[in-house]
Amino acid sequence: MKLSIIIATYFYHERDKKISRLLEALLPQIDHTNDIELVIVSNGKSSFQYSKLDNHLEKKNFSLLKKKIEVLEVKIIHDPVAGLSRARNTGISSAKGEVVAFLDDDVVPCENYVPKLLAAYSDTDALCVGGSVYLFENEIIYPSWYSDYFKRFVVPPIFPESRLVIRSPFYIIGACMSFKAEVFMNYGIFDLDLARVGKKLLSGEDIEMVLRLPQERVYIEPEVFVHTDVNIERLIFSFYISRLFWQGVSDAIISYKLPGMQLYDFPEIKVTKGALSFILIKLIRGRFKEFVCAVSRFAGYQLTCLKLK
């Protein structure tokens, strides 16, 4: 089964270091096969230059990367227009695999990422397989206010102990997800209306994509997992006021496009007694920052729903 792995990236200060960390874990898994291709899509004004990784990668892995590029088993594509969804779609158009996987450029995949992912497709009728995403907890000093309420907008708070068909409260995010290539022909590609660009912190194009599929053919495989960091800006309260507002906007767009679908936390944002209780309880219990962000998300959702009517 041929596999294409797409890594969307854009320029930021530690990009070369982070991608090198990812490749150190991934390259040994694709060394002795030509059935796996790696597609690196760099978008935005600054293109990605693999030669800059020479100072970060082990010598053997840099040599392997160079060899794979020469035989087109690693492709590097530059798209000058920014946007995560656009970058992923660009990668899809170039991918040749029967299975197309996506990894964020700042993750570190587990040592059996490739074989475990392919096994999940071989063993099931899956159209989509998502994996677990964990934080490098030992590297993080959380502020005192940083509760699980905020953390779940970085990574999902819980994953199953074994492979299963997706169901609440579990969900899949783009940092570690994959699809059969036929999905893009039958159900479309990532929705640019949910693309995060600049200060418009839209999100959910990964969740919206998964929600289009027959849910009985969507699996979570916890043995396919990655680790990632928390960007320092995501430990600043003001970031979450904006982030949660745009989360509400994104939720409204998904709800509008897929009216029959329900996100697991929709009761927090719809005009119901449950949503109002959810918000007010945070204020009563003195969780002021959670209260402000819950109101921000609620406002983003409701205002966008009015706009879309």
Buried (B, 14 or more C-beta within 10 A) or exposed (E): EBBBBBBBBBBEEEBBEBBBBBBBBBBBBBEEEEEBBBBBBBBBEEEBEBEEBBEBBEEEBBEBBBEBBEEEBBBBBBBEEBBBBBBBBBBBEEBEBBBBBBBBBBBBBBEEBBEBBBBBBEEBEBBBBBBBBBBEEEEEEEEEBBEEBBBBBBBBEEBBEEBEBBEEEBBBBBBBBBBBBEBBEEBEBBBBBBBBBEEEBBBBBBBBBBBBBEBEBBBBBBBBBBBBBBEEEBBEEEBBBBBBBBBBBBBBBBBBBBEEBEBEBBBBBBEEEEBEEBBEEBBEEEBEBBBBBBBBBBBBBBBBBEEEE
